[in-house]
Amino acid sequence: MSVSFHVGETVEVTTEDVAQGGWCVARPVDRPVMFVRHALPGERVVARVTEVTSRFARAEAVEILQRSPDRVEPPCPNAHPGGCGGCDWQHASLPAQRALKAAVLGQHLRRLAGFDHEITVEPLPGDEPPGEKPPGEKPPEGEPTEPRTDGEAGEIGEITARGGAQGVGAQGVGAQGVGAQGVGTPGLGWRTRVQFAVRPDGVAGLRAHRSHEVIDIGDCPLAHPGIRDLGILDYVWEGASMVEAAIGSAESAKSTDPTDPTDPAHAYSAIILTQAGRHAPRGRQAPGTVPGGGGADARVRSGDRSIEVFPDEAVEAIEAEAVLIRTGHRLTPLRGRPYLTQQAAGRQWRVSAGAFWQVHPAAADTLTDAVLGALEPKPGDTVLDLYCGAGLFAGAIAPLVGKDGEVIGIESDDAAVRDARNNLADYPWTRIVQADVGRAADGGRLPAARLVVADPPRAGLAREIVDYLSGDGPAERFAYVSCDPATLARDLSLLIQGGWRLHSLRAFDAFPMTHHVECVATLTRG
């Protein structure tokens, strides 16, 4: 009979393997399974229990007794037990992080899809550690396979990384990676959108792991310099529950005419304020004074009443091209345009400030290249883009199928539909249908297409889409873009049962320092 844990208890354990979510698994004798954060596989640690269930316990490693050679010093001082919960693997080298993500993805494929598949998690351009060798390239005689930390007595074997950078392919999609935007440090400075939670006293920060507590972080090294330069954490945001910052591509910031306020390149950065309860967001500098003092207040209309949302002086003090307030699902600009300009696939894209776009600067190019390689579109093809968002994949495919082909995008979000229609206006053989993807499939409204691409949310494909793809339609190639290993494995299992074959699976480290991974699966049939 196992003896249960209690919250706050410390216990010495050895972690064995990795689990989804940034955990390592320990199996102490005669006690429940323990999931430990801030550890690496094979380490001996002192773990402090933070949560107990009927079947397992959660804990955090508060002392490392026997360390992995893949352990490094976290680049952020807030990445520690009890600190910020935004990152999972800052204490692991980047190659080790990718190996951990590959292991988790492999676990899900075995458990949910029933097969083994060789997994390589590729770094995005700009995130390759110095001296890293491409897969299969042997180092010179006497050179270690990976940089190692200084050894200690009792060190365990290092995690083997099987990741390697693969450049943008023959489709001519030029990735502008993190390095190209001047960040310089692999794995850092890549988040082009950050949501900061706000405490009741107005201090903005990030939440602790599995907690509503807001940690006053002072700075975030994962945030892109364009976001850090906005100085959001230097303000007290009284009355706000969240402050969100987003920036466009660096290329789009170079206005051709800086005096022209209609130039879309002006929409480089945006701040979105969400009010807390019935109080409107008000900003002031951290010492406690509203910039400029006194003055008029900006107002927006909500139904039949005008709501004070932010002091004009504070709006002017924010160094962002656009400032917006979120009321429910609606964004109202207080200043500037309500969209950003993004650069990918050799062109610019208009993306509403609150709409989805890949947060890593190199992700949009890299994923577009992977999707084009998966689908291999030809002139005259009909292509279906499910969950099409702002039209990135549809817009990259359209010139390849030409005017004798057709590209149909399906999207439910109002802002994304507007963006996609604007972005694809130059291709009259494309059309965007606003509809829930699952309902469109269930109602028989999806057109027949030889090629299909889908980039669903974390919940994965709607079951109606699986049924549509498994039916008697003409679809021959399917590119599945996924950000969740569990739902990807589940859907792959269903699609394989429906007659599809997994041709290839690429995984990308689009979220360094976290447990998240982006995948592109290529499926074929016929």
C-alpha positions in Angstrom: 0.0 0.0 0.0 1.5 3.3 -1.0 1.9 6.2 1.4 0.4 9.5 0.1 2.2 12.8 0.0 1.1 16.1 1.5 1.5 19.6 0.2 4.7 21.2 1.4 6.5 18.0 2.1 10.0 17.6 0.7 11.2 14.3 -0.6 14.4 13.0 -2.4 13.6 11.4 -5.7 15.2 10.4 -9.0 13.4 11.5 -12.2 13.2 8.9 -14.9 11.6 10.4 -18.0 9.8 13.5 -19.4 6.1 14.1 -19.6 3.9 16.6 -21.4 3.7 20.1 -19.9 7.3 20.5 -18.7 7.3 17.8 -16.1 9.7 15.0 -15.3 8.4 11.7 -13.8 9.6 10.2 -10.6 8.4 6.8 -9.2 9.4 6.6 -5.6 9.0 3.2 -4.0 5.7 2.5 -2.3 4.5 6.1 -3.0 2.4 7.6 -5.8 3.9 8.8 -9.1 5.3 12.3 -8.8 5.5 14.9 -11.6 8.4 17.3 -11.0 9.1 20.7 -12.5 12.5 22.4 -12.7 14.1 18.9 -13.1 15.7 17.0 -16.0 15.4 13.2 -16.7 17.8 11.2 -14.6 18.5 13.8 -12.0 18.4 13.2 -8.2 16.5 16.1 -6.6 14.8 17.3 -3.5 11.3 17.9 -4.6 8.7 20.0 -2.7 5.1 18.8 -3.1 2.8 21.5 -4.5 -0.4 19.5 -5.2 -1.7 16.0 -4.3 -4.4 14.1 -6.1 -5.8 10.6 -5.6 -3.4 9.1 -8.1 -0.3 11.3 -8.2 1.5 14.3 -6.8 2.9 17.5 -8.4 6.2 19.0 -7.1 9.0 21.3 -7.9 12.7 20.6 -7.6 14.1 22.9 -4.9 17.6 21.4 -4.8 19.6 19.5 -7.4 21.6 16.7 -5.8 22.8 14.9 -8.9 22.6 17.1 -12.0 22.3 16.4 -15.7 25.1 17.7 -18.0 22.3 19.2 -20.0 21.4 21.5 -17.1 22.3 25.2 -17.6 21.8 28.4 -15.7 18.3 29.8 -16.6 18.7 33.1 -18.5 15.8 34.6 -16.5 16.1 35.2 -12.7 12.3 34.5 -12.4 12.6 30.9 -13.8 12.8 29.1 -10.5 10.4 27.2 -8.1 7.7 29.6 -7.0 8.6 32.0 -9.7 7.1 32.8 -13.1 5.3 30.0 -14.8 5.7 31.2 -18.4 8.7 28.9 -19.2 9.3 25.2 -18.6 12.8 24.4 -19.8 15.1 27.4 -19.2 17.3 25.1 -17.1 18.0 22.9 -20.1 20.3 23.5 -23.0 18.4 24.3 -26.3 19.4 20.9 -27.9 18.2 19.1 -24.8 14.9 21.1 -24.9 14.3 19.9 -28.4 15.2 16.3 -27.4 12.6 16.5 -24.6 10.0 17.8 -26.9 10.7 15.0 -29.4 10.4 12.4 -26.6 7.0 13.8 -25.6 5.8 13.8 -29.2 7.0 10.2 -29.6 5.1 9.2 -26.4 1.8 10.5 -27.7 2.2 8.8 -31.1 2.9 5.5 -29.4 0.1 5.8 -26.8 -2.7 7.5 -28.9 -1.8 6.5 -32.5 -0.2 3.2 -31.9 3.0 3.6 -33.9 6.6 4.7 -33.5 8.0 7.5 -35.6 11.5 9.0 -35.7 11.1 12.6 -34.4 13.5 15.5 -35.2 12.6 18.8 -33.6 14.2 21.5 -35.7 15.3 24.9 -34.4 13.9 27.9 -36.3 16.3 30.2 -38.1 18.3 32.3 -35.6 17.8 29.8 -32.7 20.6 27.3 -33.6 23.2 27.1 -30.8 26.7 28.1 -31.9 28.6 25.2 -33.4 25.6 22.9 -33.7 25.9 20.3 -36.4 23.2 19.4 -38.9 21.6 15.9 -38.3 23.9 13.2 -39.5 27.1 15.3 -39.7 29.9 13.9 -37.6 32.1 16.2 -35.6 35.9 16.2 -36.2 37.9 13.6 -34.4 38.2 14.4 -30.7 35.4 17.1 -30.7 32.5 16.4 -28.3 29.0 16.0 -29.9 27.5 18.7 -27.8 28.8 21.5 -25.5 28.8 20.2 -21.9 28.6 22.0 -18.6 31.4 21.4 -16.1 31.1 17.9 -14.7 30.3 17.0 -11.1 30.6 13.8 -9.2 27.7 11.5 -10.0 26.7 13.2 -13.3 24.3 11.2 -15.5 24.4 10.8 -19.3 23.3 13.8 -21.3 20.1 14.0 -23.2 20.7 13.3 -26.9 19.3 16.0 -29.2 18.2 15.0 -32.6 17.3 18.5 -33.8 18.9 20.4 -36.6 18.1 23.5 -38.6 16.7 23.1 -42.0 16.7 26.2 -44.2 13.7 27.5 -46.2 13.3 25.4 -49.3 13.0 25.9 -53.0 9.6 27.8 -52.9 11.6 31.0 -52.3 10.1 31.8 -48.9 12.8 33.9 -47.2 12.7 33.5 -43.4 13.6 36.5 -41.3 14.7 34.7 -38.2 15.3 36.0 -34.7 18.9 36.6 -35.5 17.9 38.6 -38.6 15.9 40.9 -36.4 18.9 41.7 -34.2 18.0 39.7 -31.1 21.1 37.7 -31.3 20.7 35.2 -28.4 19.3 31.8 -29.5 16.1 30.9 -27.8 15.4 34.4 -26.4 13.8 37.6 -27.7 11.3 35.7 -29.9 7.9 36.5 -28.5 6.3 39.1 -30.7 3.1 39.0 -28.6 2.9 38.9 -24.8 -0.1 39.0 -22.5 0.7 40.5 -19.1 -1.7 39.9 -16.2 -2.3 42.8 -13.8 -2.5 42.6 -10.0 -5.2 44.5 -8.1 -2.5 47.1 -7.3 -1.9 47.7 -11.0 1.5 45.9 -11.3 1.8 44.0 -14.5 3.6 40.6 -14.7 3.2 37.0 -15.6 1.4 34.3 -13.6 3.0 31.6 -11.5 2.6 28.0 -12.7 -0.9 26.6 -12.2 -1.8 29.7 -10.2 -3.7 33.0 -10.5 -0.8 34.8 -8.6 0.8 37.5 -10.7 4.6 37.6 -10.4 6.3 41.0 -10.7 8.9 39.9 -13.2 10.4 43.3 -14.0 11.5 42.1 -17.4 11.0 39.1 -19.8 14.0 37.9 -21.8 11.7 35.9 -24.1 9.8 39.1 -25.2 11.0 40.6 -28.5 13.1 43.8 -28.0 10.3 45.7 -29.7 8.0 44.7 -26.9 10.5 45.3 -24.1 11.2 48.8 -25.5 7.5 49.7 -24.9 8.2 49.8 -21.2 4.9 48.1 -20.2 6.4 46.8 -16.9 7.4 50.4 -16.0 3.7 51.4 -15.6 1.0 50.7 -13.0 -2.1 49.7 -14.8 -4.9 50.5 -12.4 -8.3 49.1 -13.3 -6.9 46.7 -16.0 -6.9 42.9 -15.8 -4.6 42.4 -18.7 -2.2 44.4 -20.9 -1.3 42.7 -24.2 1.5 43.9 -26.5 2.1 42.8 -30.0 4.5 44.0 -32.8 4.6 43.5 -36.5 7.6 42.4 -38.6 10.7 44.5 -38.4 10.6 44.9 -42.2 7.2 46.5 -42.0 8.4 49.1 -39.6 10.4 50.8 -42.4 7.8 53.2 -43.7 8.3 54.4 -47.3 6.8 57.8 -46.3 7.1 58.5 -42.5 4.8 61.5 -42.9 1.9 59.5 -44.3 -0.4 58.4 -41.4 -2.2 56.0 -43.8 1.0 54.0 -44.5 0.4 50.5 -43.1 4.0 50.3 -42.0 3.0 52.7 -39.2 1.1 49.9 -37.5 4.2 48.4 -36.1 3.3 47.9 -32.4 0.0 47.8 -30.5 -1.1 47.6 -26.9 -4.5 46.1 -26.0 -6.0 46.9 -22.6 -8.6 44.7 -20.9 -10.5 46.3 -18.1 -10.9 44.6 -14.7 -14.5 44.1 -13.6 -16.4 47.3 -13.8 -13.3 49.5 -13.6 -11.8 51.0 -16.7 -8.0 50.7 -17.2 -6.0 53.7 -16.2 -2.3 53.9 -16.7 0.4 55.8 -14.7 4.1 55.6 -14.4 5.4 53.3 -11.7 6.3 56.2 -9.3 2.6 57.0 -9.1 1.8 59.9 -11.4 -0.2 60.0 -14.6 2.1 61.5 -17.3 1.2 65.1 -17.7 -1.3 65.1 -14.9 -5.0 66.0 -15.2 -6.4 66.5 -18.7 -9.2 64.9 -20.8 -9.9 61.2 -20.9 -10.3 59.0 -24.0 -13.7 57.4 -24.3 -15.3 54.7 -26.3 -19.0 53.8 -26.9 -20.4 50.6 -25.4 -24.0 50.2 -26.3 -25.7 53.4 -25.4 -23.2 54.7 -22.9 -19.7 56.2 -23.0 -17.1 54.6 -20.9 -13.9 56.3 -19.7 -11.1 54.0 -20.6 -7.8 55.7 -20.3 -6.3 59.1 -19.5 -5.2 60.9 -22.7 -1.8 61.7 -21.2 -1.2 58.1 -20.4 -2.2 57.1 -24.0 0.3 59.6 -25.3 3.1 58.3 -23.0 2.8 54.7 -24.4 5.4 54.3 -27.2 3.2 52.2 -29.4 1.7 53.1 -32.7 -1.7 51.7 -31.7 -3.5 51.5 -28.3 -6.8 49.6 -28.1 -9.2 48.6 -25.5 -10.9 45.2 -25.4 -14.6 45.1 -24.4 -15.8 41.5 -24.6 -14.8 40.3 -28.1 -14.6 43.8 -29.5 -11.4 45.9 -29.9 -11.8 49.7 -30.0 -8.8 51.8 -31.0 -7.9 54.8 -28.8 -5.0 55.6 -31.1 -3.7 54.3 -34.4 -4.9 51.5 -36.6 -6.4 48.3 -35.2 -4.0 46.0 -37.2 -0.4 45.2 -37.5 1.6 44.6 -40.7 3.4 41.2 -40.8 6.1 40.1 -43.3 6.1 36.4 -44.5 6.2 34.4 -47.7 7.8 37.3 -49.6 5.0 39.8 -49.0 3.2 41.8 -46.3 0.0 40.8 -44.5 -2.5 42.8 -42.6 -3.4 41.1 -39.3 -5.8 42.6 -36.8 -4.2 43.5 -33.5 -6.1 40.8 -31.6 -6.0 38.1 -34.2 -3.8 35.0 -34.4 -0.4 35.2 -36.0 2.6 33.0 -35.2 4.6 34.6 -32.3 8.1 33.5 -33.3 9.4 35.9 -36.1 10.7 32.9 -38.2 7.6 30.7 -37.7 5.3 32.0 -40.4 8.0 31.6 -43.1 9.1 28.2 -41.8 5.6 26.7 -41.5 4.6 28.1 -44.9 7.6 26.4 -46.5 6.7 23.1 -44.8 3.1 23.3 -45.9 4.1 24.1 -49.5 6.5 21.1 -49.4 3.7 18.9 -48.0 1.0 19.8 -50.5 3.2 20.3 -53.7 0.5 22.5 -55.3 0.3 22.6 -59.1 -1.3 25.0 -61.6 -5.0 24.3 -61.8 -5.3 22.6 -58.4 -8.2 23.2 -56.0 -7.0 23.7 -52.5 -9.0 23.9 -49.2 -7.5 25.9 -46.3 -9.3 25.1 -43.1 -9.0 27.4 -40.1 -7.3 29.8 -42.5 -6.9 32.8 -40.2 -5.5 35.8 -41.9 -4.9 33.8 -45.1 -1.2 33.0 -44.8 -1.2 29.5 -46.4 -4.0 30.4 -48.9 -2.0 33.4 -50.0 1.2 31.4 -50.4 -0.6 28.7 -52.4 -2.7 31.0 -54.6 0.1 32.1 -57.0 1.2 28.5 -57.4 -2.2 27.1 -58.5 -2.8 30.2 -60.7 -6.0 31.6 -62.2 -7.0 28.1 -63.5 -7.0 26.8 -59.9 -9.0 27.7 -56.8 -8.2 28.3 -53.2 -11.0 28.3 -50.6 -10.4 29.4 -47.0 -12.7 28.6 -44.2 -12.6 30.7 -41.0 -15.1 31.7 -38.3 -13.4 34.7 -36.6 -14.8 38.0 -37.9 -11.5 39.9 -37.7 -9.5 37.1 -39.4 -12.0 36.8 -42.2 -11.7 40.6 -42.9 -7.9 40.3 -42.8 -7.9 37.2 -45.2 -10.2 38.9 -47.7 -8.0 42.0 -47.7 -4.8 40.0 -48.0 -6.1 37.8 -50.8 -7.7 40.6 -52.9 -5.0 40.3 -55.6 -6.0 36.7 -56.3 -9.6 36.6 -57.7 -9.4 32.8 -57.8 -9.4 32.7 -54.0 -12.4 33.1 -51.7 -12.9 33.2 -48.0 -16.0 31.6 -46.4 -16.9 32.7 -42.9 -18.2 29.6 -41.1 -17.5 27.3 -38.3 -15.3 24.6 -39.9 -16.9 21.7 -38.2 -20.5 22.9 -39.0 -19.5 23.6 -42.6 -18.3 20.0 -43.0 -21.3 18.6 -41.3 -23.6 20.6 -43.5 -21.9 19.5 -46.7 -20.7 23.0 -47.6 -17.0 22.1 -48.0 -16.1 21.9 -51.7 -14.2 19.0 -53.2 -10.4 19.6 -53.3 -7.4 17.6 -54.2 -5.2 19.4 -51.6 -6.2 20.3 -48.0 -4.4 22.2 -45.3 -5.6 22.7 -41.7 -4.2 24.7 -38.8 -6.7 24.2 -36.0 -6.5 25.4 -32.4 -5.1 23.2 -29.7 -8.4 21.2 -29.5 -7.4 19.7 -32.9 -9.5 18.9 -35.9 -13.3 18.9 -35.5 -14.6 15.3 -35.8 -16.6 16.4 -38.8 -13.4 17.3 -40.6 -12.0 13.9 -39.9 -15.1 12.4 -41.4 -15.0 14.7 -44.4 -11.4 13.8 -45.1 -12.1 10.1 -44.7 -15.0 10.2 -47.1 -15.1 9.6 -50.8 -13.8 13.0 -51.8 -10.9 13.7 -54.2 -8.4 14.8 -51.5 -5.0 13.2 -52.1 -2.7 15.2 -49.9 -3.3 16.8 -46.5 -1.0 19.1 -44.5 -1.9 19.2 -40.8 -0.3 22.0 -38.8 -0.6 21.3 -35.1 0.6 22.9 -31.8 -0.6 20.1 -29.5 1.1 16.6 -29.6 -1.9 14.9 -27.9 -4.6 16.1 -30.3 -2.2 15.6 -33.3 -1.7 11.9 -32.3 -5.4 11.4 -31.7 -6.3 12.9 -35.2 -3.5 11.0 -37.0 -4.9 7.7 -35.6 -8.4 8.6 -36.8 -7.1 9.7 -40.2 -5.0 6.5 -40.7 -8.1 4.5 -39.8 -9.9 6.5 -42.5 -7.5 5.4 -45.2 -4.7 8.0 -45.0 -1.0 7.3 -44.7 1.5 9.4 -42.7 4.1 10.4 -45.3 6.2 12.7 -43.1 6.2 14.5 -39.8 8.2 17.6 -39.1 8.5 19.3 -35.7 9.7 22.8 -35.0 10.9 24.5 -31.9 8.7 27.5 -32.4 8.5 28.2 -28.6 12.0 27.9 -27.1 12.2 27.6 -23.3 8.6 26.3 -23.1 7.2 22.8 -23.6 5.3 23.7 -26.7 6.2 22.5 -30.2 4.7 23.1 -33.6 4.3 20.2 -36.1 3.5 19.8 -39.8 2.2 16.3 -40.7 2.0 15.3 -44.4 -0.7 12.6 -45.1 -1.4 11.0 -48.5 -3.9 8.6 -50.0 -4.9 7.3 -53.4 
